[in-house]
């Protein structure tokens, strides 16, 4: 397995974990009172936007050639860090 493939697999695994966490937050939102529900749903919308962005960056990385993937890695990591920060904030806020 190449370094690129290993990196992509690691990111895919993390994305799956985050998707599960977003689903848990959605379940909490569905059972929350009206005020809390609105806050949950706003946070979930923000997370889903960041998830889409991170997924798009991951797709770019997957299609990049072996020589170009290192150049794309910085952009992927920036998007990933933003998504990770948002996930941590949401999870700590709604636990």
N, C-alpha and C positions, 0 to 999 in steps of 0.2 A: 504494500500500500504506500502510495506516495505521501509526502508531507501535506500536499494540498488535500488529498482524499481524507487523510486522518483529521485534518483541521475541519473540513466540511462535515464529517461524521460527528465530531465533537459539537459543532454548532447545531446540527440537526437534533442531537440528543437534548441539548439545552433548550432549544425551541419547543420540543415536545413537553419538557418539564414546565416551561412557562405557560404553554397552552393549557395544561392541566390546572395550573394555579389560576389562570384567568377564568376557567370554567368553574372553579370553586368559588371565586369571587362573585361570579354571575349567579350561582346558586344562593349565596348569601344575600345578594341583592333582591332576588325573587322573594325571599322570606323576610325582608326588612320592612320597617315602617316607612311611610311615605317620604319623610325628609331624608332619612338615611338611604333609602332606595335611590333617590335622585343623585345623591353624592356617589354612591356605588356605581351607578350607571355612567355618570360622567367620567369617573376614574377608569372604568372598563373601556369606554369609547377611546380614551387617550391611550390606553394600553394596546388596544387593537390597532390603532393608527401606527404606533411604534412597532408593533408586531409585523404589520404589512411592510413597513420600511425595511426592517431587519430581514424579512423573508426575501424582499427584492434584492437586497445586497447579497444575500446568500446565493440567490439564483445567478447573479452576475459572477460571483466567485466560482460557482460550479461550472459555468460555461467558459471561463477564462482558460487560456492555455497555460501550460506549466510555467512558461517564462513570465507571463503577465499576472499571475495570481498574487504574487508578492506585492505588486503595485496596488492591487485592489484591497489587499488585506487591511491597510490603514483605514480605508473608508468603511469597511465591514466592521472593524473593531469600534470605530466611533459610533456607528449606528447601534451596534450591540451594547456598548456601554450605556448609551442613552436609554435603551429598552430595559437593560438590567437595573439601572437606577430607578426608573419608573416602577418596575415590578417590586423592588424592595420597598419603596415608599408606599405603594398600594397595599402590600401585604402587611406592613407594620401598622398602617393606618386602620386597617379593617380587621385586625386580629382580636 
